[in-house]
């Protein structure tokens, strides 16, 4: 299995503004030993969501179409790099807070924002993210 932050780096290089949450974020802090997927919270703007949708479609496993974002709280996509869950409602409600408290980590030369440990645990408990 590839490192769970690789798809985040791919998305950031494509210009997607995001914060990593969930088990992948907690892995960075040494709080969990592994993550089976990547949970991201994107900036909730039309242009950013458009870039995210285009890039997820580009890296989707088997060139599968990515589900539309409209009216969805979470969109799961199986990519060539692993499973990516896009937490749209969180992006709408608290992206700025998550981003302000985030730290950056380098993934193959790309700086990726990771939610604070406190925020990652809070979201995990609040939404019972079990990945």
Chimera marker file (.cmm) of the C-alpha trace (Angstrom):
<marker_set name="trace">
<marker id="1" x="0.000" y="0.000" z="0.000" r="1" g="1" b="0" radius="0.5"/>
<marker id="2" x="1.230" y="3.489" z="-0.877" r="1" g="1" b="0" radius="0.5"/>
<marker id="3" x="1.584" y="6.178" z="1.737" r="1" g="1" b="0" radius="0.5"/>
<marker id="4" x="-1.928" y="7.586" z="2.362" r="1" g="1" b="0" radius="0.5"/>
<marker id="5" x="-0.760" y="11.196" z="1.910" r="1" g="1" b="0" radius="0.5"/>
<marker id="6" x="0.368" y="10.680" z="-1.705" r="1" g="1" b="0" radius="0.5"/>
<marker id="7" x="-3.041" y="11.509" z="-3.212" r="1" g="1" b="0" radius="0.5"/>
<marker id="8" x="-3.129" y="14.691" z="-1.116" r="1" g="1" b="0" radius="0.5"/>
<marker id="9" x="0.216" y="15.746" z="-2.594" r="1" g="1" b="0" radius="0.5"/>
<marker id="10" x="-1.079" y="15.020" z="-6.106" r="1" g="1" b="0" radius="0.5"/>
<marker id="11" x="-4.151" y="17.177" z="-5.449" r="1" g="1" b="0" radius="0.5"/>
<marker id="12" x="-2.109" y="20.022" z="-3.938" r="1" g="1" b="0" radius="0.5"/>
<marker id="13" x="0.227" y="20.064" z="-6.952" r="1" g="1" b="0" radius="0.5"/>
<marker id="14" x="-2.892" y="20.456" z="-9.126" r="1" g="1" b="0" radius="0.5"/>
<marker id="15" x="-3.830" y="23.565" z="-7.134" r="1" g="1" b="0" radius="0.5"/>
<marker id="16" x="-6.455" y="22.103" z="-4.805" r="1" g="1" b="0" radius="0.5"/>
<marker id="17" x="-6.671" y="23.882" z="-1.447" r="1" g="1" b="0" radius="0.5"/>
<marker id="18" x="-7.266" y="21.202" z="1.211" r="1" g="1" b="0" radius="0.5"/>
<marker id="19" x="-6.541" y="20.015" z="4.731" r="1" g="1" b="0" radius="0.5"/>
<marker id="20" x="-5.941" y="16.351" z="5.570" r="1" g="1" b="0" radius="0.5"/>
<marker id="21" x="-7.992" y="15.006" z="8.497" r="1" g="1" b="0" radius="0.5"/>
<marker id="22" x="-8.831" y="11.522" z="9.776" r="1" g="1" b="0" radius="0.5"/>
<marker id="23" x="-6.466" y="8.638" z="10.308" r="1" g="1" b="0" radius="0.5"/>
<marker id="24" x="-3.877" y="9.909" z="7.791" r="1" g="1" b="0" radius="0.5"/>
<marker id="25" x="-3.544" y="13.135" z="9.808" r="1" g="1" b="0" radius="0.5"/>
<marker id="26" x="-3.277" y="11.191" z="13.059" r="1" g="1" b="0" radius="0.5"/>
<marker id="27" x="-0.578" y="9.015" z="11.493" r="1" g="1" b="0" radius="0.5"/>
<marker id="28" x="1.555" y="12.124" z="10.952" r="1" g="1" b="0" radius="0.5"/>
<marker id="29" x="1.386" y="12.826" z="14.691" r="1" g="1" b="0" radius="0.5"/>
<marker id="30" x="2.226" y="9.223" z="15.593" r="1" g="1" b="0" radius="0.5"/>
<marker id="31" x="-1.236" y="8.786" z="17.123" r="1" g="1" b="0" radius="0.5"/>
<marker id="32" x="-2.121" y="5.900" z="14.770" r="1" g="1" b="0" radius="0.5"/>
<marker id="33" x="0.164" y="3.424" z="13.061" r="1" g="1" b="0" radius="0.5"/>
<marker id="34" x="-1.681" y="3.206" z="9.756" r="1" g="1" b="0" radius="0.5"/>
<marker id="35" x="-4.402" y="4.719" z="7.609" r="1" g="1" b="0" radius="0.5"/>
<marker id="36" x="-6.412" y="2.822" z="5.031" r="1" g="1" b="0" radius="0.5"/>
<marker id="37" x="-7.663" y="5.900" z="3.213" r="1" g="1" b="0" radius="0.5"/>
<marker id="38" x="-7.279" y="9.652" z="2.968" r="1" g="1" b="0" radius="0.5"/>
<marker id="39" x="-9.886" y="12.035" z="4.378" r="1" g="1" b="0" radius="0.5"/>
<marker id="40" x="-9.660" y="15.596" z="3.112" r="1" g="1" b="0" radius="0.5"/>
<marker id="41" x="-11.542" y="18.804" z="3.761" r="1" g="1" b="0" radius="0.5"/>
<marker id="42" x="-11.414" y="21.122" z="0.723" r="1" g="1" b="0" radius="0.5"/>
<marker id="43" x="-11.880" y="24.876" z="0.608" r="1" g="1" b="0" radius="0.5"/>
<marker id="44" x="-15.536" y="25.204" z="-0.327" r="1" g="1" b="0" radius="0.5"/>
<marker id="45" x="-15.361" y="27.496" z="-3.350" r="1" g="1" b="0" radius="0.5"/>
<marker id="46" x="-16.627" y="26.792" z="-6.836" r="1" g="1" b="0" radius="0.5"/>
<marker id="47" x="-13.171" y="27.038" z="-8.423" r="1" g="1" b="0" radius="0.5"/>
<marker id="48" x="-11.468" y="24.850" z="-5.805" r="1" g="1" b="0" radius="0.5"/>
<marker id="49" x="-14.193" y="22.188" z="-5.917" r="1" g="1" b="0" radius="0.5"/>
<marker id="50" x="-14.017" y="22.258" z="-9.707" r="1" g="1" b="0" radius="0.5"/>
<marker id="51" x="-10.235" y="21.636" z="-9.646" r="1" g="1" b="0" radius="0.5"/>
<marker id="52" x="-10.732" y="18.888" z="-7.065" r="1" g="1" b="0" radius="0.5"/>
<marker id="53" x="-13.390" y="17.139" z="-9.154" r="1" g="1" b="0" radius="0.5"/>
<marker id="54" x="-11.286" y="17.334" z="-12.330" r="1" g="1" b="0" radius="0.5"/>
<marker id="55" x="-8.181" y="16.007" z="-10.571" r="1" g="1" b="0" radius="0.5"/>
<marker id="56" x="-10.029" y="13.193" z="-8.771" r="1" g="1" b="0" radius="0.5"/>
<marker id="57" x="-11.534" y="12.165" z="-12.111" r="1" g="1" b="0" radius="0.5"/>
<marker id="58" x="-8.045" y="12.176" z="-13.656" r="1" g="1" b="0" radius="0.5"/>
<marker id="59" x="-6.585" y="9.907" z="-10.973" r="1" g="1" b="0" radius="0.5"/>
<marker id="60" x="-9.674" y="7.717" z="-10.444" r="1" g="1" b="0" radius="0.5"/>
<marker id="61" x="-8.894" y="4.015" z="-10.644" r="1" g="1" b="0" radius="0.5"/>
<marker id="62" x="-10.000" y="2.574" z="-13.965" r="1" g="1" b="0" radius="0.5"/>
<marker id="63" x="-10.982" y="6.046" z="-15.210" r="1" g="1" b="0" radius="0.5"/>
<marker id="64" x="-14.291" y="5.855" z="-13.340" r="1" g="1" b="0" radius="0.5"/>
<marker id="65" x="-16.338" y="9.019" z="-13.212" r="1" g="1" b="0" radius="0.5"/>
<marker id="66" x="-16.268" y="10.761" z="-9.851" r="1" g="1" b="0" radius="0.5"/>
<marker id="67" x="-19.661" y="11.280" z="-8.223" r="1" g="1" b="0" radius="0.5"/>
<marker id="68" x="-20.968" y="14.840" z="-8.475" r="1" g="1" b="0" radius="0.5"/>
<marker id="69" x="-20.329" y="16.981" z="-5.405" r="1" g="1" b="0" radius="0.5"/>
<marker id="70" x="-23.709" y="18.753" z="-5.493" r="1" g="1" b="0" radius="0.5"/>
<marker id="71" x="-25.877" y="17.882" z="-2.501" r="1" g="1" b="0" radius="0.5"/>
<marker id="72" x="-23.352" y="15.480" z="-0.980" r="1" g="1" b="0" radius="0.5"/>
<marker id="73" x="-21.707" y="15.606" z="2.441" r="1" g="1" b="0" radius="0.5"/>
<marker id="74" x="-19.019" y="13.037" z="1.595" r="1" g="1" b="0" radius="0.5"/>
<marker id="75" x="-17.765" y="11.759" z="-1.753" r="1" g="1" b="0" radius="0.5"/>
<marker id="76" x="-15.611" y="8.614" z="-1.814" r="1" g="1" b="0" radius="0.5"/>
<marker id="77" x="-13.318" y="8.007" z="-4.789" r="1" g="1" b="0" radius="0.5"/>
<marker id="78" x="-11.047" y="5.042" z="-5.409" r="1" g="1" b="0" radius="0.5"/>
<marker id="79" x="-7.948" y="6.496" z="-7.044" r="1" g="1" b="0" radius="0.5"/>
<marker id="80" x="-4.796" y="4.949" z="-8.449" r="1" g="1" b="0" radius="0.5"/>
<marker id="81" x="-3.152" y="6.019" z="-5.165" r="1" g="1" b="0" radius="0.5"/>
<marker id="82" x="-5.832" y="4.745" z="-2.768" r="1" g="1" b="0" radius="0.5"/>
<marker id="83" x="-9.238" y="5.713" z="-1.421" r="1" g="1" b="0" radius="0.5"/>
<marker id="84" x="-9.974" y="9.430" z="-0.963" r="1" g="1" b="0" radius="0.5"/>
<marker id="85" x="-12.961" y="10.661" z="1.043" r="1" g="1" b="0" radius="0.5"/>
<marker id="86" x="-13.847" y="14.306" z="0.391" r="1" g="1" b="0" radius="0.5"/>
<marker id="87" x="-15.669" y="15.804" z="3.380" r="1" g="1" b="0" radius="0.5"/>
<marker id="88" x="-17.676" y="18.519" z="1.665" r="1" g="1" b="0" radius="0.5"/>
<marker id="89" x="-19.857" y="19.565" z="4.591" r="1" g="1" b="0" radius="0.5"/>
<marker id="90" x="-16.752" y="20.086" z="6.743" r="1" g="1" b="0" radius="0.5"/>
<marker id="91" x="-15.305" y="22.252" z="3.975" r="1" g="1" b="0" radius="0.5"/>
<marker id="92" x="-18.386" y="24.398" z="3.973" r="1" g="1" b="0" radius="0.5"/>
<marker id="93" x="-18.558" y="24.690" z="7.756" r="1" g="1" b="0" radius="0.5"/>
<marker id="94" x="-14.988" y="24.864" z="9.026" r="1" g="1" b="0" radius="0.5"/>
<marker id="95" x="-12.261" y="24.849" z="6.380" r="1" g="1" b="0" radius="0.5"/>
<marker id="96" x="-10.845" y="28.204" z="7.534" r="1" g="1" b="0" radius="0.5"/>
<marker id="97" x="-10.567" y="27.035" z="11.149" r="1" g="1" b="0" radius="0.5"/>
<marker id="98" x="-8.916" y="23.754" z="10.140" r="1" g="1" b="0" radius="0.5"/>
<marker id="99" x="-6.487" y="25.537" z="7.814" r="1" g="1" b="0" radius="0.5"/>
<marker id="100" x="-5.535" y="28.168" z="10.399" r="1" g="1" b="0" radius="0.5"/>
<marker id="101" x="-4.637" y="25.487" z="12.982" r="1" g="1" b="0" radius="0.5"/>
<marker id="102" x="-3.060" y="23.059" z="10.499" r="1" g="1" b="0" radius="0.5"/>
<marker id="103" x="0.605" y="22.181" z="10.173" r="1" g="1" b="0" radius="0.5"/>
<marker id="104" x="2.447" y="21.308" z="6.980" r="1" g="1" b="0" radius="0.5"/>
<marker id="105" x="4.318" y="18.141" z="6.216" r="1" g="1" b="0" radius="0.5"/>
<marker id="106" x="6.386" y="17.328" z="3.166" r="1" g="1" b="0" radius="0.5"/>
<marker id="107" x="5.201" y="14.522" z="0.907" r="1" g="1" b="0" radius="0.5"/>
<marker id="108" x="7.567" y="13.818" z="-1.995" r="1" g="1" b="0" radius="0.5"/>
<marker id="109" x="8.639" y="17.462" z="-2.057" r="1" g="1" b="0" radius="0.5"/>
<marker id="110" x="5.109" y="18.885" z="-1.742" r="1" g="1" b="0" radius="0.5"/>
<marker id="111" x="3.883" y="20.742" z="1.352" r="1" g="1" b="0" radius="0.5"/>
<marker id="112" x="0.554" y="19.241" z="2.460" r="1" g="1" b="0" radius="0.5"/>
<marker id="113" x="-1.580" y="20.794" z="5.223" r="1" g="1" b="0" radius="0.5"/>
<marker id="114" x="-2.497" y="18.433" z="8.058" r="1" g="1" b="0" radius="0.5"/>
<marker id="115" x="-5.224" y="19.257" z="10.576" r="1" g="1" b="0" radius="0.5"/>
<marker id="116" x="-4.027" y="19.862" z="14.106" r="1" g="1" b="0" radius="0.5"/>
<marker id="117" x="-3.953" y="16.740" z="16.232" r="1" g="1" b="0" radius="0.5"/>
<marker id="118" x="-6.813" y="18.141" z="18.348" r="1" g="1" b="0" radius="0.5"/>
<marker id="119" x="-8.956" y="18.850" z="15.263" r="1" g="1" b="0" radius="0.5"/>
<marker id="120" x="-8.189" y="15.454" z="13.724" r="1" g="1" b="0" radius="0.5"/>
<marker id="121" x="-9.296" y="13.665" z="16.911" r="1" g="1" b="0" radius="0.5"/>
<marker id="122" x="-12.339" y="15.925" z="17.282" r="1" g="1" b="0" radius="0.5"/>
<marker id="123" x="-13.555" y="15.148" z="13.771" r="1" g="1" b="0" radius="0.5"/>
<marker id="124" x="-12.779" y="11.457" z="14.160" r="1" g="1" b="0" radius="0.5"/>
<marker id="125" x="-14.893" y="11.256" z="17.328" r="1" g="1" b="0" radius="0.5"/>
<marker id="126" x="-17.635" y="13.529" z="16.017" r="1" g="1" b="0" radius="0.5"/>
<marker id="127" x="-18.136" y="11.606" z="12.795" r="1" g="1" b="0" radius="0.5"/>
<marker id="128" x="-16.879" y="8.198" z="13.908" r="1" g="1" b="0" radius="0.5"/>
<marker id="129" x="-14.289" y="8.082" z="11.101" r="1" g="1" b="0" radius="0.5"/>
<marker id="130" x="-12.960" y="4.551" z="11.477" r="1" g="1" b="0" radius="0.5"/>
<marker id="131" x="-10.460" y="4.335" z="8.670" r="1" g="1" b="0" radius="0.5"/>
<link id1="1" id2="2" r="1" g="1" b="0" radius="0.2"/>
<link id1="2" id2="3" r="1" g="1" b="0" radius="0.2"/>
<link id1="3" id2="4" r="1" g="1" b="0" radius="0.2"/>
<link id1="4" id2="5" r="1" g="1" b="0" radius="0.2"/>
<link id1="5" id2="6" r="1" g="1" b="0" radius="0.2"/>
<link id1="6" id2="7" r="1" g="1" b="0" radius="0.2"/>
<link id1="7" id2="8" r="1" g="1" b="0" radius="0.2"/>
<link id1="8" id2="9" r="1" g="1" b="0" radius="0.2"/>
<link id1="9" id2="10" r="1" g="1" b="0" radius="0.2"/>
<link id1="10" id2="11" r="1" g="1" b="0" radius="0.2"/>
<link id1="11" id2="12" r="1" g="1" b="0" radius="0.2"/>
<link id1="12" id2="13" r="1" g="1" b="0" radius="0.2"/>
<link id1="13" id2="14" r="1" g="1" b="0" radius="0.2"/>
<link id1="14" id2="15" r="1" g="1" b="0" radius="0.2"/>
<link id1="15" id2="16" r="1" g="1" b="0" radius="0.2"/>
<link id1="16" id2="17" r="1" g="1" b="0" radius="0.2"/>
<link id1="17" id2="18" r="1" g="1" b="0" radius="0.2"/>
<link id1="18" id2="19" r="1" g="1" b="0" radius="0.2"/>
<link id1="19" id2="20" r="1" g="1" b="0" radius="0.2"/>
<link id1="20" id2="21" r="1" g="1" b="0" radius="0.2"/>
<link id1="21" id2="22" r="1" g="1" b="0" radius="0.2"/>
<link id1="22" id2="23" r="1" g="1" b="0" radius="0.2"/>
<link id1="23" id2="24" r="1" g="1" b="0" radius="0.2"/>
<link id1="24" id2="25" r="1" g="1" b="0" radius="0.2"/>
<link id1="25" id2="26" r="1" g="1" b="0" radius="0.2"/>
<link id1="26" id2="27" r="1" g="1" b="0" radius="0.2"/>
<link id1="27" id2="28" r="1" g="1" b="0" radius="0.2"/>
<link id1="28" id2="29" r="1" g="1" b="0" radius="0.2"/>
<link id1="29" id2="30" r="1" g="1" b="0" radius="0.2"/>
<link id1="30" id2="31" r="1" g="1" b="0" radius="0.2"/>
<link id1="31" id2="32" r="1" g="1" b="0" radius="0.2"/>
<link id1="32" id2="33" r="1" g="1" b="0" radius="0.2"/>
<link id1="33" id2="34" r="1" g="1" b="0" radius="0.2"/>
<link id1="34" id2="35" r="1" g="1" b="0" radius="0.2"/>
<link id1="35" id2="36" r="1" g="1" b="0" radius="0.2"/>
<link id1="36" id2="37" r="1" g="1" b="0" radius="0.2"/>
<link id1="37" id2="38" r="1" g="1" b="0" radius="0.2"/>
<link id1="38" id2="39" r="1" g="1" b="0" radius="0.2"/>
<link id1="39" id2="40" r="1" g="1" b="0" radius="0.2"/>
<link id1="40" id2="41" r="1" g="1" b="0" radius="0.2"/>
<link id1="41" id2="42" r="1" g="1" b="0" radius="0.2"/>
<link id1="42" id2="43" r="1" g="1" b="0" radius="0.2"/>
<link id1="43" id2="44" r="1" g="1" b="0" radius="0.2"/>
<link id1="44" id2="45" r="1" g="1" b="0" radius="0.2"/>
<link id1="45" id2="46" r="1" g="1" b="0" radius="0.2"/>
<link id1="46" id2="47" r="1" g="1" b="0" radius="0.2"/>
<link id1="47" id2="48" r="1" g="1" b="0" radius="0.2"/>
<link id1="48" id2="49" r="1" g="1" b="0" radius="0.2"/>
<link id1="49" id2="50" r="1" g="1" b="0" radius="0.2"/>
<link id1="50" id2="51" r="1" g="1" b="0" radius="0.2"/>
<link id1="51" id2="52" r="1" g="1" b="0" radius="0.2"/>
<link id1="52" id2="53" r="1" g="1" b="0" radius="0.2"/>
<link id1="53" id2="54" r="1" g="1" b="0" radius="0.2"/>
<link id1="54" id2="55" r="1" g="1" b="0" radius="0.2"/>
<link id1="55" id2="56" r="1" g="1" b="0" radius="0.2"/>
<link id1="56" id2="57" r="1" g="1" b="0" radius="0.2"/>
<link id1="57" id2="58" r="1" g="1" b="0" radius="0.2"/>
<link id1="58" id2="59" r="1" g="1" b="0" radius="0.2"/>
<link id1="59" id2="60" r="1" g="1" b="0" radius="0.2"/>
<link id1="60" id2="61" r="1" g="1" b="0" radius="0.2"/>
<link id1="61" id2="62" r="1" g="1" b="0" radius="0.2"/>
<link id1="62" id2="63" r="1" g="1" b="0" radius="0.2"/>
<link id1="63" id2="64" r="1" g="1" b="0" radius="0.2"/>
<link id1="64" id2="65" r="1" g="1" b="0" radius="0.2"/>
<link id1="65" id2="66" r="1" g="1" b="0" radius="0.2"/>
<link id1="66" id2="67" r="1" g="1" b="0" radius="0.2"/>
<link id1="67" id2="68" r="1" g="1" b="0" radius="0.2"/>
<link id1="68" id2="69" r="1" g="1" b="0" radius="0.2"/>
<link id1="69" id2="70" r="1" g="1" b="0" radius="0.2"/>
<link id1="70" id2="71" r="1" g="1" b="0" radius="0.2"/>
<link id1="71" id2="72" r="1" g="1" b="0" radius="0.2"/>
<link id1="72" id2="73" r="1" g="1" b="0" radius="0.2"/>
<link id1="73" id2="74" r="1" g="1" b="0" radius="0.2"/>
<link id1="74" id2="75" r="1" g="1" b="0" radius="0.2"/>
<link id1="75" id2="76" r="1" g="1" b="0" radius="0.2"/>
<link id1="76" id2="77" r="1" g="1" b="0" radius="0.2"/>
<link id1="77" id2="78" r="1" g="1" b="0" radius="0.2"/>
<link id1="78" id2="79" r="1" g="1" b="0" radius="0.2"/>
<link id1="79" id2="80" r="1" g="1" b="0" radius="0.2"/>
<link id1="80" id2="81" r="1" g="1" b="0" radius="0.2"/>
<link id1="81" id2="82" r="1" g="1" b="0" radius="0.2"/>
<link id1="82" id2="83" r="1" g="1" b="0" radius="0.2"/>
<link id1="83" id2="84" r="1" g="1" b="0" radius="0.2"/>
<link id1="84" id2="85" r="1" g="1" b="0" radius="0.2"/>
<link id1="85" id2="86" r="1" g="1" b="0" radius="0.2"/>
<link id1="86" id2="87" r="1" g="1" b="0" radius="0.2"/>
<link id1="87" id2="88" r="1" g="1" b="0" radius="0.2"/>
<link id1="88" id2="89" r="1" g="1" b="0" radius="0.2"/>
<link id1="89" id2="90" r="1" g="1" b="0" radius="0.2"/>
<link id1="90" id2="91" r="1" g="1" b="0" radius="0.2"/>
<link id1="91" id2="92" r="1" g="1" b="0" radius="0.2"/>
<link id1="92" id2="93" r="1" g="1" b="0" radius="0.2"/>
<link id1="93" id2="94" r="1" g="1" b="0" radius="0.2"/>
<link id1="94" id2="95" r="1" g="1" b="0" radius="0.2"/>
<link id1="95" id2="96" r="1" g="1" b="0" radius="0.2"/>
<link id1="96" id2="97" r="1" g="1" b="0" radius="0.2"/>
<link id1="97" id2="98" r="1" g="1" b="0" radius="0.2"/>
<link id1="98" id2="99" r="1" g="1" b="0" radius="0.2"/>
<link id1="99" id2="100" r="1" g="1" b="0" radius="0.2"/>
<link id1="100" id2="101" r="1" g="1" b="0" radius="0.2"/>
<link id1="101" id2="102" r="1" g="1" b="0" radius="0.2"/>
<link id1="102" id2="103" r="1" g="1" b="0" radius="0.2"/>
<link id1="103" id2="104" r="1" g="1" b="0" radius="0.2"/>
<link id1="104" id2="105" r="1" g="1" b="0" radius="0.2"/>
<link id1="105" id2="106" r="1" g="1" b="0" radius="0.2"/>
<link id1="106" id2="107" r="1" g="1" b="0" radius="0.2"/>
<link id1="107" id2="108" r="1" g="1" b="0" radius="0.2"/>
<link id1="108" id2="109" r="1" g="1" b="0" radius="0.2"/>
<link id1="109" id2="110" r="1" g="1" b="0" radius="0.2"/>
<link id1="110" id2="111" r="1" g="1" b="0" radius="0.2"/>
<link id1="111" id2="112" r="1" g="1" b="0" radius="0.2"/>
<link id1="112" id2="113" r="1" g="1" b="0" radius="0.2"/>
<link id1="113" id2="114" r="1" g="1" b="0" radius="0.2"/>
<link id1="114" id2="115" r="1" g="1" b="0" radius="0.2"/>
<link id1="115" id2="116" r="1" g="1" b="0" radius="0.2"/>
<link id1="116" id2="117" r="1" g="1" b="0" radius="0.2"/>
<link id1="117" id2="118" r="1" g="1" b="0" radius="0.2"/>
<link id1="118" id2="119" r="1" g="1" b="0" radius="0.2"/>
<link id1="119" id2="120" r="1" g="1" b="0" radius="0.2"/>
<link id1="120" id2="121" r="1" g="1" b="0" radius="0.2"/>
<link id1="121" id2="122" r="1" g="1" b="0" radius="0.2"/>
<link id1="122" id2="123" r="1" g="1" b="0" radius="0.2"/>
<link id1="123" id2="124" r="1" g="1" b="0" radius="0.2"/>
<link id1="124" id2="125" r="1" g="1" b="0" radius="0.2"/>
<link id1="125" id2="126" r="1" g="1" b="0" radius="0.2"/>
<link id1="126" id2="127" r="1" g="1" b="0" radius="0.2"/>
<link id1="127" id2="128" r="1" g="1" b="0" radius="0.2"/>
<link id1="128" id2="129" r="1" g="1" b="0" radius="0.2"/>
<link id1="129" id2="130" r="1" g="1" b="0" radius="0.2"/>
<link id1="130" id2="131" r="1" g="1" b="0" radius="0.2"/>
</marker_set>
